[in-house]
Amino acid sequence: MSFEEIKKILFDAAKEAGLTDYDVYYRMSTELSADALNHEPNASSFGTAGGVSFRCAVDGKIGSASTEMQEKAELEALVPRAMANAALVDADEEPIFYLPQSGDAYRKVTVDKPALPTAGELRRAANELQDRIYNASDLVSDGTETMAGAAEVTVCLANARGLMLSHSAAMRYAYAEAVINDGNEPSYGTAVSEELDAAKSGIAEKAVSEAILRLGGSPVKTGKYKVVLSAKQVRALFSAFSDIFSGKKAMLGLSLLKGKENTKIASPSLTVYDDPFYPGNTMQMPFDAEGVPTYKKALVEQGVLKTLLYDLTTAKKTGNASTGNAGRGSYADPVSIRSYCYAIAPGSATLEELFAEMGEGLYITELKGLHAGCDDVTGDFSIESAGFAVKDGKLASPVKAFTVAGNFFELLQSIEAVGREVETGICGFSMTAAPAMLVKDISVAGEN
């Protein structure tokens, strides 16, 4: 059944029930993957999931109901179910449905949607990564894992105020994890790419090289250090603390950025965007889950907090405008606030120049158990780490088994320089993009 047919059934049923404000949200996603382990094919998966959600305003409250079934009787039943659910709502949530504006401009995406590969293509891609990893070094050992996958999502949204939108996006990804064992202890390296062709992506060789460099790591003395965080770890750290930019979290007192708009919260070296149209991101989205046009916005500009992220309800409660950041994890989920791509603007320094500016310190290439070791309300973190010593401005020997601790909000103030080489990564249907960073006065717990 097409979305147009679904919409007509639900709109007719809503009008017959006397409703005047309502919307229909349709989401369908397909995900497929194949992985290989220890030089052998391991497993593959394929799944399509989705459905329809109907929301309506009843006596100043919002009710919703959803279904996976696309049959006329089941769809019609959503309307009385949503009305009944509205009566059960206790939350003080004024129902708000987006009214299209005459000046609305839904930007066109800047990338072509990649075609979904076949299961056979994904198996070949995972196996080719295995071959390249094992051929890259005689030290590759069991535990080496590779994966290739793809996903596609289609979203349609219509409401009683004249809104009618649809968009489809897709992505591809490949993952390589090389395990190296020199007879003393194992080491590993990982790499990710949106390119399935192993020869073009180079991630097999990158994962092996990273694992070999980590061999023979030594302890670190406890103290305070200047630190360069690798681009991968900058992305990971900002992802772990992404909720600090949620307008709803701030409204509820769960973000220390509440009331800090237009004040300095970070080093002037830091500029952070949320960019739904980040170049190369194939999951670009021209509208949010409420139908508001999306756009690139500076969250932090040269250290000054410019805005938090808002959906319609949170924006009205806080006296702001929606930033087009309403999201739904699935067709049945309530509206929440999401980012599209946290993108940290690059600086001018190469990685080697960051080492030279640091002089003596640590280059951190691994942060373990980030979400378990981070409190995004207080900003405190304590994370097991590994990386390399930097001496006389040059990369030196690997180091391991130390813990970095501090506060994320203080770390933002302590950024001394930002690198120029940006790395991207995909998490679910969101992306992050960041360069390496030089940060001062990080507490490290290691050997006494």
VEXDREN-2710 file (C-alpha; in Angstrom, 1 decimal):
% VEXDREN-2710
k/r/px/py/pz
1/MET/0.0/0.0/0.0
2/SER/1.4/3.4/-1.0
3/PHE/1.7/6.2/1.6
4/GLU/-0.9/8.2/-0.4
5/GLU/-3.4/5.4/0.2
6/ILE/-2.4/5.1/3.9
7/LYS/-2.8/8.8/4.3
8/LYS/-6.3/8.9/2.7
9/ILE/-7.6/6.1/4.9
10/LEU/-6.3/7.8/8.1
11/PHE/-7.4/11.3/7.1
12/ASP/-10.9/10.1/6.2
13/ALA/-11.2/8.3/9.5
14/ALA/-9.9/11.3/11.4
15/LYS/-12.4/13.7/9.8
16/GLU/-15.2/11.3/10.5
17/ALA/-14.1/11.2/14.2
18/GLY/-14.3/15.0/14.3
19/LEU/-10.6/15.6/14.6
20/THR/-9.0/18.8/13.3
21/ASP/-5.3/18.5/14.2
22/TYR/-3.4/15.3/13.4
23/ASP/-0.5/13.8/11.5
24/VAL/0.6/10.5/9.9
25/TYR/4.2/9.4/10.1
26/TYR/5.4/6.4/8.0
27/ARG/8.9/4.9/8.3
28/MET/10.3/1.8/6.6
29/SER/13.9/0.7/6.9
30/THR/15.9/-2.1/5.4
31/GLU/19.2/-3.3/6.9
32/LEU/21.6/-6.0/5.6
33/SER/25.0/-7.1/6.6
34/ALA/27.6/-9.9/6.3
35/ASP/30.6/-10.5/8.5
36/ALA/33.6/-12.8/8.5
37/LEU/35.8/-14.1/11.3
38/ASN/39.2/-15.7/11.4
39/HIS/39.5/-15.8/7.6
40/GLU/36.1/-17.5/7.2
41/PRO/32.6/-16.3/6.4
42/ASN/30.6/-16.0/9.6
43/ALA/27.1/-14.7/9.3
44/SER/24.7/-12.5/7.3
45/SER/21.5/-10.8/8.1
46/PHE/18.7/-9.1/6.2
47/GLY/15.7/-7.3/7.7
48/THR/13.0/-4.9/6.8
49/ALA/10.9/-3.2/9.5
50/GLY/8.6/-0.3/9.7
51/GLY/5.1/0.9/10.0
52/VAL/2.7/3.8/10.5
53/SER/2.0/6.1/13.5
54/PHE/-1.1/8.4/13.8
55/ARG/-1.0/11.3/16.3
56/CYS/-3.9/13.6/17.1
57/ALA/-4.9/16.5/19.4
58/VAL/-7.8/15.8/21.8
59/ASP/-8.8/18.3/24.5
60/GLY/-5.4/19.9/24.6
61/LYS/-3.5/16.6/24.8
62/ILE/-1.8/14.5/22.2
63/GLY/-2.5/10.9/21.6
64/SER/-0.8/8.4/19.3
65/ALA/-1.1/4.8/18.1
66/SER/0.9/2.8/15.6
67/THR/0.9/-0.4/13.7
68/GLU/3.1/-2.5/11.4
69/MET/0.1/-3.8/9.5
70/GLN/-1.0/-1.9/6.4
71/GLU/-4.6/-3.1/6.1
72/LYS/-7.6/-0.7/5.9
73/ALA/-9.3/-2.0/9.0
74/GLU/-6.1/-1.9/11.1
75/LEU/-5.2/1.6/9.9
76/GLU/-8.8/2.9/10.6
77/ALA/-8.5/1.5/14.1
78/LEU/-5.5/3.7/14.8
79/VAL/-7.7/6.8/15.1
80/PRO/-9.9/5.7/18.0
81/ARG/-6.9/4.1/19.7
82/ALA/-4.9/7.4/19.5
83/MET/-7.9/9.3/20.8
84/ALA/-8.3/6.9/23.7
85/ASN/-4.5/7.2/24.5
86/ALA/-4.8/11.0/24.6
87/ALA/-7.2/10.7/27.5
88/LEU/-4.5/8.8/29.4
89/VAL/-1.8/11.4/29.0
90/ASP/-0.8/13.1/32.2
91/ALA/2.2/15.1/30.8
92/ASP/1.9/18.8/30.3
93/GLU/2.6/18.6/26.6
94/GLU/0.7/21.0/24.4
95/PRO/0.0/19.2/21.1
96/ILE/1.8/21.1/18.3
97/PHE/1.6/20.2/14.6
98/TYR/3.8/22.1/12.1
99/LEU/2.0/24.6/10.0
100/PRO/3.9/25.0/6.6
101/GLN/5.1/28.5/6.1
102/SER/5.1/30.4/2.8
103/GLY/8.9/30.8/3.0
104/ASP/9.7/27.2/3.8
105/ALA/12.6/26.0/1.8
106/TYR/13.3/22.2/2.0
107/ARG/16.8/22.0/0.8
108/LYS/17.7/19.4/-1.8
109/VAL/20.2/16.7/-0.6
110/THR/23.7/17.1/-2.2
111/VAL/24.4/13.4/-2.6
112/ASP/22.9/10.6/-4.7
113/LYS/21.3/7.8/-2.8
114/PRO/23.5/4.7/-3.1
115/ALA/21.9/1.5/-4.3
116/LEU/21.5/-1.3/-1.8
117/PRO/24.1/-4.0/-2.5
118/THR/23.1/-7.6/-2.7
119/ALA/23.8/-10.1/0.1
120/GLY/26.4/-11.7/-2.2
121/GLU/28.2/-8.4/-2.7
122/LEU/28.3/-7.8/1.1
123/ARG/29.7/-11.3/1.7
124/ARG/32.4/-10.8/-0.9
125/ALA/33.3/-7.4/0.6
126/ALA/33.6/-8.9/4.1
127/ASN/35.7/-11.8/2.8
128/GLU/37.9/-9.5/0.8
129/LEU/38.7/-7.5/3.9
130/GLN/39.6/-10.7/5.7
131/ASP/42.0/-11.7/2.9
132/ARG/43.7/-8.3/2.8
133/ILE/44.1/-8.2/6.6
134/TYR/45.7/-11.7/6.7
135/ASN/47.9/-10.8/3.7
136/ALA/49.1/-7.6/5.3
137/SER/51.0/-9.3/8.1
138/ASP/52.1/-12.7/9.3
139/LEU/51.2/-11.6/12.8
140/VAL/47.5/-11.5/12.2
141/SER/45.7/-13.9/14.5
142/ASP/42.3/-15.3/15.5
143/GLY/39.7/-12.8/16.5
144/THR/40.2/-10.8/13.3
145/GLU/36.7/-9.6/12.2
146/THR/35.3/-7.8/9.2
147/MET/31.9/-6.7/8.3
148/ALA/30.1/-5.1/5.3
149/GLY/26.6/-3.6/5.5
150/ALA/24.1/-1.2/4.2
151/ALA/20.8/0.4/5.2
152/GLU/18.0/2.3/3.6
153/VAL/15.2/4.3/5.2
154/THR/12.1/5.9/3.7
155/VAL/10.2/8.5/5.7
156/CYS/6.8/10.1/4.8
157/LEU/4.9/12.7/6.8
158/ALA/1.6/14.4/6.3
159/ASN/-0.6/16.4/8.6
160/ALA/-4.0/18.1/8.6
161/ARG/-2.4/21.5/8.1
162/GLY/-1.4/20.8/4.5
163/LEU/2.0/19.2/5.1
164/MET/3.0/16.4/2.7
165/LEU/6.7/15.2/2.7
166/SER/8.7/12.2/1.8
167/HIS/12.4/11.3/1.5
168/SER/14.5/8.2/1.1
169/ALA/18.2/7.8/2.0
170/ALA/20.7/5.0/2.2
171/MET/24.2/4.3/3.4
172/ARG/27.0/1.7/3.0
173/TYR/29.7/0.8/5.4
174/ALA/32.7/-1.6/5.9
175/TYR/34.4/-2.4/9.2
176/ALA/37.7/-4.1/9.8
177/GLU/39.2/-5.2/13.1
178/ALA/42.7/-6.7/12.9
179/VAL/44.1/-8.7/15.8
180/ILE/47.9/-8.9/15.9
181/ASN/49.9/-11.3/18.2
182/ASP/53.7/-11.2/18.4
183/GLY/53.9/-14.0/20.9
184/ASN/53.8/-11.7/23.9
185/GLU/50.3/-10.2/24.0
186/PRO/47.7/-9.4/21.4
187/SER/47.0/-6.0/20.0
188/TYR/44.2/-4.8/17.8
189/GLY/43.3/-2.0/15.3
190/THR/40.1/-0.9/13.8
191/ALA/39.0/1.1/10.8
192/VAL/35.6/2.0/9.2
193/SER/34.7/3.3/5.8
194/GLU/31.6/4.1/3.7
195/GLU/33.4/2.5/0.8
196/LEU/32.8/-1.3/0.3
197/ASP/35.7/-1.8/-2.0
198/ALA/38.5/-3.0/0.2
199/ALA/41.2/-1.8/-2.2
200/LYS/39.7/1.7/-2.5
201/SER/39.0/2.1/1.3
202/GLY/42.4/0.8/2.5
203/ILE/40.8/0.0/5.9
204/ALA/42.3/-3.5/6.1
205/GLU/45.8/-2.1/5.9
206/LYS/44.9/0.8/8.2
207/ALA/43.6/-1.6/10.9
208/VAL/46.7/-3.8/10.7
209/SER/49.1/-0.8/10.8
210/GLU/47.3/0.5/13.9
211/ALA/47.4/-2.8/15.7
212/ILE/51.2/-3.3/15.0
213/LEU/52.0/0.2/16.2
214/ARG/50.2/-0.6/19.5
215/LEU/52.4/-3.7/20.2
216/GLY/54.6/-3.5/23.4
217/GLY/52.8/-0.7/25.1
218/SER/54.3/0.5/28.4
219/PRO/52.7/2.1/31.5
220/VAL/52.4/5.9/32.0
221/LYS/53.3/7.8/35.2
222/THR/50.4/9.4/37.0
223/GLY/50.2/13.2/36.5
224/LYS/48.8/16.0/34.4
225/TYR/49.6/15.9/30.7
226/LYS/49.1/17.8/27.5
227/VAL/47.1/15.4/25.3
228/VAL/46.4/15.1/21.6
229/LEU/43.1/13.2/21.1
230/SER/43.0/11.4/17.7
231/ALA/40.2/12.4/15.4
232/LYS/38.5/9.1/16.0
233/GLN/38.5/9.7/19.8
234/VAL/37.3/13.3/19.4
235/ARG/34.3/11.9/17.5
236/ALA/33.7/9.3/20.2
237/LEU/34.0/11.8/23.1
238/PHE/31.6/14.3/21.5
239/SER/29.2/11.5/20.7
240/ALA/29.2/10.4/24.4
241/PHE/28.4/13.9/25.5
242/SER/26.0/14.8/22.6
243/ASP/23.0/15.2/24.9
244/ILE/24.4/18.4/26.4
245/PHE/23.2/20.2/23.3
246/SER/19.6/19.0/23.7
247/GLY/17.2/21.8/24.5
248/LYS/14.9/19.4/26.2
249/LYS/17.7/18.1/28.5
250/ALA/18.5/21.7/29.3
251/MET/14.9/22.5/30.0
252/LEU/14.7/19.6/32.4
253/GLY/17.9/20.7/34.2
254/LEU/19.9/17.8/32.8
255/SER/22.4/19.8/30.8
256/LEU/24.8/22.4/32.3
257/LEU/24.4/24.4/29.1
258/LYS/21.0/25.6/30.3
259/GLY/20.7/29.4/29.8
260/LYS/24.3/29.6/28.4
261/GLU/23.3/30.7/24.8
262/ASN/25.5/33.5/23.6
263/THR/28.1/33.0/26.3
264/LYS/31.6/31.5/26.1
265/ILE/31.7/27.8/27.0
266/ALA/34.8/26.7/25.1
267/SER/38.1/27.7/23.7
268/PRO/38.0/30.1/20.7
269/SER/39.6/27.2/18.7
270/LEU/36.3/25.3/18.9
271/THR/33.4/25.6/16.4
272/VAL/30.8/22.8/16.2
273/TYR/28.0/22.5/13.7
274/ASP/25.0/20.3/13.4
275/ASP/24.8/19.8/9.7
276/PRO/22.0/17.7/8.0
277/PHE/23.8/18.2/4.7
278/TYR/27.4/17.4/5.6
279/PRO/29.3/16.6/2.4
280/GLY/29.6/12.9/1.8
281/ASN/26.9/12.0/4.3
282/THR/24.5/9.8/2.3
283/MET/21.9/10.0/5.1
284/GLN/21.1/13.7/4.5
285/MET/17.6/14.7/5.6
286/PRO/15.7/17.8/4.4
287/PHE/13.0/17.7/7.1
288/ASP/12.7/16.5/10.6
289/ALA/10.1/14.2/12.2
290/GLU/7.7/17.1/12.7
291/GLY/8.1/18.4/9.1
292/VAL/10.3/21.4/10.0
293/PRO/12.9/22.2/7.3
294/THR/16.4/21.2/8.4
295/TYR/19.5/23.4/8.1
296/LYS/23.1/23.7/9.1
297/LYS/23.5/25.5/12.4
298/ALA/26.5/26.5/14.6
299/LEU/26.1/25.1/18.1
300/VAL/29.4/26.5/19.2
301/GLU/31.1/29.3/17.2
302/GLN/34.7/30.2/18.2
303/GLY/33.9/29.0/21.7
304/VAL/30.5/30.8/22.1
305/LEU/27.4/28.7/22.5
306/LYS/25.0/29.9/19.7
307/THR/22.1/27.5/20.1
308/LEU/20.8/24.3/21.6
309/LEU/18.7/21.8/19.5
310/TYR/15.0/22.1/19.7
311/ASP/11.8/20.4/18.5
312/LEU/8.5/22.2/18.3
313/THR/7.3/21.5/21.8
314/THR/10.6/22.3/23.6
315/ALA/11.1/25.4/21.5
316/LYS/7.7/26.8/22.5
317/LYS/8.2/26.0/26.2
318/THR/11.6/27.7/26.2
319/GLY/10.7/30.7/24.0
320/ASN/12.8/29.6/21.1
321/ALA/12.2/28.4/17.5
322/SER/12.5/24.8/16.4
323/THR/15.9/24.1/14.9
324/GLY/14.5/21.2/12.8
325/ASN/15.9/18.5/15.2
326/ALA/12.9/16.5/16.0
327/GLY/13.5/12.8/15.5
328/ARG/12.0/9.4/15.9
329/GLY/14.0/6.2/16.4
330/SER/11.3/4.2/14.7
331/TYR/7.8/4.7/13.4
332/ALA/6.3/3.9/16.9
333/ASP/8.7/6.1/19.0
334/PRO/7.6/9.4/20.4
335/VAL/9.3/12.6/19.1
336/SER/12.7/13.3/20.6
337/ILE/15.6/15.6/19.9
338/ARG/18.3/14.3/17.6
339/SER/21.4/15.6/15.8
340/TYR/22.2/14.9/12.1
341/CYS/26.0/15.3/12.0
342/TYR/28.1/16.8/14.8
343/ALA/30.8/18.4/12.7
344/ILE/33.8/20.1/14.4
345/ALA/35.3/22.7/12.1
346/PRO/38.9/21.9/11.2
347/GLY/41.9/24.1/12.3
348/SER/45.1/24.6/10.3
349/ALA/47.6/22.2/12.0
350/THR/48.6/18.9/10.7
351/LEU/48.8/16.0/13.2
352/GLU/52.6/16.3/13.3
353/GLU/52.3/20.1/14.0
354/LEU/50.0/19.3/16.9
355/PHE/52.7/17.0/18.3
356/ALA/55.3/19.7/17.8
357/GLU/53.2/22.3/19.6
358/MET/52.6/19.9/22.4
359/GLY/56.3/19.0/22.8
360/GLU/55.8/16.4/25.6
361/GLY/52.6/14.5/26.3
362/LEU/50.3/11.8/25.1
363/TYR/48.6/10.9/21.9
364/ILE/45.4/9.1/22.8
365/THR/44.1/6.7/20.1
366/GLU/41.8/4.6/22.3
367/LEU/39.1/5.4/24.8
368/LYS/37.5/2.3/26.3
369/GLY/33.9/2.1/27.7
370/LEU/33.1/5.7/26.9
371/HIS/29.4/5.6/27.8
372/ALA/30.0/3.8/31.0
373/GLY/32.7/6.2/32.0
374/CYS/30.9/9.4/31.1
375/ASP/28.2/11.4/33.0
376/ASP/26.6/13.8/30.5
377/VAL/24.8/15.7/33.2
378/THR/27.8/16.7/35.3
379/GLY/30.3/16.4/32.4
380/ASP/32.6/14.1/34.5
381/PHE/34.5/11.3/32.8
382/SER/37.0/8.6/33.8
383/ILE/38.0/6.4/30.9
384/GLU/40.6/3.7/30.4
385/SER/42.9/4.7/27.6
386/ALA/45.8/3.8/25.4
387/GLY/47.9/5.5/22.8
388/PHE/51.5/6.8/22.4
389/ALA/54.0/8.9/24.2
390/VAL/55.1/12.1/22.5
391/LYS/58.6/13.3/23.2
392/ASP/60.4/16.3/21.7
393/GLY/57.4/16.9/19.5
394/LYS/57.6/13.5/17.9
395/LEU/55.5/10.3/18.2
396/ALA/57.4/7.8/20.4
397/SER/56.5/4.5/22.0
398/PRO/53.1/3.0/22.6
399/VAL/51.5/3.4/26.1
400/LYS/48.6/1.6/27.6
401/ALA/46.6/0.8/30.8
402/PHE/46.1/4.3/32.0
403/THR/43.0/6.3/32.9
404/VAL/42.2/9.8/31.8
405/ALA/39.8/11.7/34.1
406/GLY/38.3/15.2/34.1
407/ASN/35.2/17.2/33.1
408/PHE/34.0/17.6/29.6
409/PHE/33.0/21.2/30.1
410/GLU/36.4/22.0/31.4
411/LEU/38.0/20.1/28.6
412/LEU/36.2/22.4/26.1
413/GLN/37.8/25.4/27.7
414/SER/41.3/23.7/27.6
415/ILE/41.5/23.1/23.8
416/GLU/44.7/24.7/22.6
417/ALA/44.6/23.7/18.9
418/VAL/42.5/21.8/16.4
419/GLY/43.9/19.7/13.5
420/ARG/43.0/20.2/9.9
421/GLU/42.5/16.5/8.8
422/VAL/38.8/15.6/9.4
423/GLU/37.6/12.0/9.9
424/THR/34.0/10.9/9.7
425/GLY/32.1/8.1/11.2
426/ILE/28.5/6.7/11.2
427/CYS/26.6/5.8/14.2
428/GLY/23.1/4.5/13.4
429/PHE/21.6/7.0/11.0
430/SER/23.8/9.9/12.3
431/MET/27.3/11.0/11.4
432/THR/30.1/12.6/13.3
433/ALA/33.0/14.5/11.7
434/ALA/36.1/15.8/13.6
435/PRO/39.8/16.4/13.5
436/ALA/42.4/15.7/16.2
437/MET/42.7/18.2/19.1
438/LEU/45.4/19.4/21.5
439/VAL/44.1/19.7/25.0
440/LYS/46.1/20.9/28.1
441/ASP/46.1/19.7/31.7
442/ILE/44.4/16.3/31.5
443/SER/44.7/14.2/34.6
444/VAL/46.2/10.7/34.0
445/ALA/46.2/7.9/36.4
446/GLY/48.9/5.3/35.7
447/GLU/51.9/4.2/37.6
448/ASN/53.0/6.0/40.8
END
